Amino acid sequence: MKNRFEGDEGRRRLIEALKGNALVEHDAGLATRLAEVGEVIEYGVQDRIIEQGAGDDDLYIILCGEVDILVNSRWVASRGPRDYVGEMVMLDASAVRSATVVARTQVAALRVNEPEFHRIAEQYPRVWRPIARTLAERLRQRAQFHRTPNPEPVLFLGSSREGLVIAEEIKLGLKNAPINVIGWTDDVFGPSSVSIDALLMMVKEADFAGLVFGPDDKVVSRRRQSDTPRDNVVFELGLFMGGLGRERTFIIKDRDTNLKIPTDLLGVTPITYVEHDPARIASTVGTVCTELRKTILSMGVR
């Protein structure tokens, strides 16, 4: 199986196979970069690709064949050529493998190590969005059939460090409402990051999520430079959209700031504020608090 991806013709097949993978989503540039840094590995039937509890940190993009996912030696799912496995450690360097991956058939997979993947992610930050969707879907699969409703709505508020002042003022503005507001300011991808498992647990527990988008970074697209939100905030938005749904997930932004937002997030209606005197932030976010309060109390807990 491995030999079909060797040589010039094999490289073309490899890039085409990667373009069809859910991680790459037909991005030819991303597929080419992964092909440059990855190594095609072949596995026989019943070979163990990943071992639960191990501390290795490679990502495996399945090119052909099928694998079984085992948790505590019990089968939980199968994955095939459009899938990838091992993504959890890309987000949390301290995590150990949460499942064993065994080749059900002969398998060819592209192995990409964690440092190389993060270098590619800096060039193609959109790669975090399919990972967020995958994690949200796997969270739903693992969720209990019956979830005990919260006694009052739980609102997750996320932001970059630059947007923290807005997030904290919103939390303060909702203190008298029957809403439990939980702030989250730690960078998911930072060296002192909180476990991704904790973030996934927050998706499970929250009823609503609001992400403060600001002009935190610059991005160049089609030779034009634009303001864009911080990658980890975009990732968190995608994760909560997948877990809670678009109607329970909010973008919070300055009305007069133009941000380059990924196209698959455009369906989320933003709640906007008008920037006033920085010394009067409470009046700046007053309308945001009012809109959040009305929407959350109208929809209620999940």
C-alpha positions as CSV (number, residue, x, y, z in Angstrom):
1,M,0.0,0.0,0.0
2,K,2.8,2.4,0.8
3,N,4.4,2.1,-2.6
4,R,1.4,3.6,-4.3
5,F,2.4,6.9,-2.7
6,E,6.1,6.8,-3.7
7,G,7.8,8.5,-6.6
8,D,6.5,11.4,-8.6
9,E,3.2,9.8,-9.5
10,G,2.9,8.5,-5.9
11,R,3.4,12.1,-4.6
12,R,0.5,13.2,-6.8
13,R,-1.7,10.5,-5.4
14,L,-0.6,11.4,-1.8
15,I,-1.6,15.1,-2.3
16,E,-5.0,14.1,-3.8
17,A,-5.7,11.7,-1.0
18,L,-4.8,14.4,1.6
19,K,-7.1,16.9,-0.2
20,G,-10.0,14.6,0.3
21,N,-9.3,14.2,4.1
22,A,-11.6,16.0,6.5
23,L,-8.6,17.8,8.1
24,V,-7.5,19.3,4.8
25,E,-10.8,20.1,3.2
26,H,-9.5,20.3,-0.4
27,D,-6.9,23.0,0.4
28,A,-4.1,22.1,-2.1
29,G,-1.5,24.3,-0.3
30,L,-2.1,22.6,3.0
31,A,-2.1,19.1,1.4
32,T,1.2,19.9,-0.2
33,R,2.8,21.1,3.0
34,L,1.6,18.0,4.9
35,A,3.0,15.8,2.2
36,E,6.4,17.6,2.5
37,V,6.8,17.0,6.2
38,G,4.9,13.8,6.8
39,E,6.0,10.2,6.4
40,V,3.8,7.5,4.9
41,I,3.7,4.4,7.1
42,E,2.1,1.1,6.3
43,Y,0.4,-1.1,8.9
44,G,-0.7,-4.7,8.8
45,V,-4.0,-6.1,10.2
46,Q,-4.1,-5.8,14.0
47,D,-1.0,-3.6,14.1
48,R,-1.3,-1.0,16.9
49,I,-0.9,2.5,15.6
50,I,-1.6,4.3,18.8
51,E,-1.5,2.9,22.3
52,Q,-3.9,4.2,25.0
53,G,-1.9,5.9,27.8
54,A,1.2,6.4,25.7
55,G,3.0,9.8,25.6
56,D,3.9,10.0,21.9
57,D,2.6,13.1,19.9
58,D,2.2,12.2,16.3
59,L,-0.9,12.9,14.2
60,Y,-2.0,10.2,11.7
61,I,-3.9,11.0,8.5
62,I,-5.5,7.9,7.1
63,L,-4.8,7.5,3.4
64,C,-6.4,4.1,2.8
65,G,-7.7,1.2,4.9
66,E,-9.7,1.2,8.2
67,V,-8.8,1.4,11.9
68,D,-10.7,0.5,15.1
69,I,-10.7,2.9,18.1
70,L,-10.6,1.0,21.4
71,V,-11.0,2.6,24.9
72,N,-10.1,0.3,27.8
73,S,-10.0,-2.5,25.2
74,R,-13.6,-1.9,24.2
75,W,-14.4,-1.0,20.6
76,V,-16.0,2.5,20.3
77,A,-15.7,3.5,16.6
78,S,-14.0,2.9,13.3
79,R,-12.2,5.4,11.0
80,G,-11.4,5.4,7.4
81,P,-9.7,7.3,4.6
82,R,-11.3,10.6,5.2
83,D,-10.4,10.6,8.8
84,Y,-7.4,11.3,11.1
85,V,-6.5,10.2,14.6
86,G,-4.3,11.5,17.3
87,E,-5.4,15.1,17.1
88,M,-5.9,15.5,20.9
89,V,-2.1,15.9,21.6
90,M,-1.9,18.6,18.9
91,L,-4.0,20.8,21.3
92,D,-2.7,19.7,24.7
93,A,1.0,18.7,24.9
94,S,0.5,17.3,28.3
95,A,-2.1,14.8,27.2
96,V,-1.6,11.1,26.9
97,R,-3.3,9.0,24.4
98,S,-7.0,8.6,25.3
99,A,-7.6,5.5,23.1
100,T,-5.9,2.7,21.3
101,V,-6.0,2.7,17.4
102,V,-5.6,-0.7,15.7
103,A,-5.5,-1.4,12.0
104,R,-8.7,-3.3,11.0
105,T,-7.4,-3.8,7.5
106,Q,-4.1,-3.0,5.9
107,V,-3.6,0.7,6.4
108,A,-1.4,3.5,4.9
109,A,-1.3,6.7,7.0
110,L,0.7,9.9,6.8
111,R,2.4,10.4,10.2
112,V,3.1,14.1,11.1
113,N,4.9,15.0,14.3
114,E,3.6,17.7,16.6
115,P,6.3,20.4,16.0
116,E,5.9,20.1,12.2
117,F,2.1,20.3,12.6
118,H,2.2,23.4,14.6
119,R,4.5,25.1,12.1
120,I,2.0,24.3,9.4
121,A,-0.9,25.5,11.6
122,E,0.8,28.9,11.9
123,Q,0.8,29.1,8.1
124,Y,-2.7,27.6,7.7
125,P,-4.6,28.5,11.0
126,R,-7.9,27.3,9.4
127,V,-6.7,23.7,10.1
128,W,-7.9,24.1,13.7
129,R,-11.5,24.4,12.6
130,P,-12.0,20.9,11.4
131,I,-10.2,19.7,14.5
132,A,-12.7,21.7,16.6
133,R,-15.6,20.1,14.7
134,T,-14.1,16.6,15.2
135,L,-13.7,17.1,18.9
136,A,-17.2,18.4,19.2
137,E,-18.6,15.4,17.3
138,R,-16.6,13.0,19.4
139,L,-17.8,14.7,22.6
140,R,-21.4,14.2,21.5
141,Q,-20.6,10.5,20.8
142,R,-19.3,10.1,24.3
143,A,-22.0,12.2,26.0
144,Q,-24.4,10.5,28.3
145,F,-27.9,9.8,26.9
146,H,-29.5,11.9,29.6
147,R,-28.0,15.2,30.7
148,T,-29.2,16.8,33.9
149,P,-30.3,20.4,33.1
150,N,-28.4,23.2,34.9
151,P,-30.5,25.0,37.7
152,E,-29.9,28.2,35.8
153,P,-28.4,28.9,32.3
154,V,-24.6,28.7,32.1
155,L,-22.9,31.1,29.8
156,F,-19.3,30.5,28.8
157,L,-17.4,33.8,27.9
158,G,-14.1,33.4,26.0
159,S,-11.7,36.0,24.8
160,S,-8.1,36.7,24.0
161,R,-6.1,38.5,26.7
162,E,-6.6,41.7,24.7
163,G,-10.4,41.2,24.9
164,L,-10.4,40.3,28.5
165,V,-11.5,43.8,29.7
166,I,-14.7,43.5,27.5
167,A,-15.4,39.9,28.7
168,E,-15.0,40.9,32.4
169,E,-17.3,43.9,32.0
170,I,-20.0,41.7,30.4
171,K,-19.7,39.3,33.3
172,L,-20.1,42.2,35.7
173,G,-23.1,43.5,33.8
174,L,-24.9,40.2,34.1
175,K,-24.2,39.6,37.8
176,N,-27.8,40.4,38.8
177,A,-29.3,38.2,36.1
178,P,-30.2,34.5,36.9
179,I,-27.3,33.4,34.7
180,N,-24.1,31.6,35.7
181,V,-21.3,33.3,33.7
182,I,-18.0,31.5,33.5
183,G,-15.0,33.3,32.0
184,W,-12.2,31.6,30.2
185,T,-9.0,33.5,29.3
186,D,-6.3,30.9,29.2
187,D,-4.9,30.3,25.7
188,V,-5.6,26.8,24.6
189,F,-2.4,26.6,22.6
190,G,-0.1,28.3,25.1
191,P,2.7,26.7,27.0
192,S,0.8,27.0,30.2
193,S,-2.5,25.8,28.6
194,V,-5.3,24.2,30.5
195,S,-6.1,20.6,29.4
196,I,-8.3,20.4,26.3
197,D,-10.4,17.9,28.3
198,A,-11.4,20.8,30.6
199,L,-12.5,22.8,27.6
200,L,-14.5,19.8,26.2
201,M,-16.1,19.4,29.6
202,M,-17.1,23.1,29.5
203,V,-18.8,22.5,26.1
204,K,-20.8,19.7,27.8
205,E,-21.8,21.8,30.8
206,A,-22.5,25.2,29.2
207,D,-25.9,26.2,27.8
208,F,-24.6,29.2,25.8
209,A,-21.2,30.6,24.7
210,G,-20.1,34.1,23.8
211,L,-16.7,34.7,22.2
212,V,-15.2,38.2,22.2
213,F,-13.7,38.9,18.8
214,G,-11.2,41.7,18.4
215,P,-8.5,42.8,16.0
216,D,-5.9,40.7,17.8
217,D,-3.8,39.6,14.8
218,K,-3.1,40.5,11.2
219,V,-3.5,38.1,8.2
220,V,-2.6,38.6,4.5
221,S,-5.1,37.2,2.0
222,R,-5.0,37.9,-1.7
223,R,-2.3,40.5,-1.0
224,R,-4.5,42.4,1.4
225,Q,-3.8,42.7,5.1
226,S,-6.8,42.4,7.4
227,D,-7.5,42.3,11.1
228,T,-8.5,38.9,12.4
229,P,-9.4,37.4,15.8
230,R,-6.9,35.3,17.8
231,D,-6.7,31.7,16.5
232,N,-7.6,30.1,19.9
233,V,-10.8,32.3,20.2
234,V,-11.8,31.2,16.7
235,F,-11.1,27.6,17.6
236,E,-13.2,27.9,20.8
237,L,-16.1,29.4,18.8
238,G,-16.0,26.4,16.4
239,L,-15.9,24.0,19.3
240,F,-18.9,25.5,21.0
241,M,-20.8,25.9,17.7
242,G,-20.4,22.1,17.2
243,G,-21.4,21.3,20.8
244,L,-24.2,23.8,21.4
245,G,-25.4,24.8,18.0
246,R,-25.3,28.2,16.2
247,E,-28.4,29.6,18.0
248,R,-26.7,29.2,21.4
249,T,-23.3,30.6,20.3
250,F,-22.5,34.3,20.0
251,I,-19.8,36.4,18.5
252,I,-19.3,39.6,20.4
253,K,-17.5,42.4,18.6
254,D,-17.1,46.1,18.0
255,R,-19.6,47.2,15.4
256,D,-17.2,49.5,13.6
257,T,-14.2,47.0,13.5
258,N,-14.0,45.0,10.2
259,L,-12.6,41.5,11.0
260,K,-11.7,38.8,8.6
261,I,-13.8,35.9,9.9
262,P,-13.7,32.3,8.5
263,T,-16.5,31.8,6.1
264,D,-17.9,28.8,7.9
265,L,-18.5,31.0,10.9
266,L,-20.5,33.7,9.1
267,G,-23.8,32.1,10.0
268,V,-23.4,33.2,13.6
269,T,-25.1,36.6,14.1
270,P,-22.8,38.9,16.0
271,I,-23.8,40.9,19.0
272,T,-22.1,44.3,18.6
273,Y,-21.2,47.2,20.7
274,V,-20.0,50.7,19.9
275,E,-16.6,51.6,21.4
276,H,-16.9,54.6,23.7
277,D,-14.5,56.2,26.2
278,P,-12.3,53.3,27.6
279,A,-13.0,54.7,31.1
280,R,-16.7,54.0,30.6
281,I,-16.6,50.4,29.4
282,A,-19.8,49.6,31.3
283,S,-21.8,51.8,29.0
284,T,-20.0,50.3,26.0
285,V,-21.2,46.8,26.7
286,G,-24.6,47.7,28.2
287,T,-26.5,46.7,25.0
288,V,-24.5,43.5,24.8
289,C,-25.6,42.5,28.3
290,T,-29.2,43.4,27.5
291,E,-29.3,41.3,24.4
292,L,-27.5,38.3,26.0
293,R,-29.9,38.5,29.0
294,K,-33.0,38.5,26.8
295,T,-31.8,35.7,24.5
296,I,-30.5,33.4,27.3
297,L,-33.6,33.8,29.5
298,S,-35.9,33.3,26.5
299,M,-34.2,30.1,25.4
300,G,-33.4,28.7,28.8
301,V,-31.2,25.8,29.7
302,R,-30.6,22.9,27.3
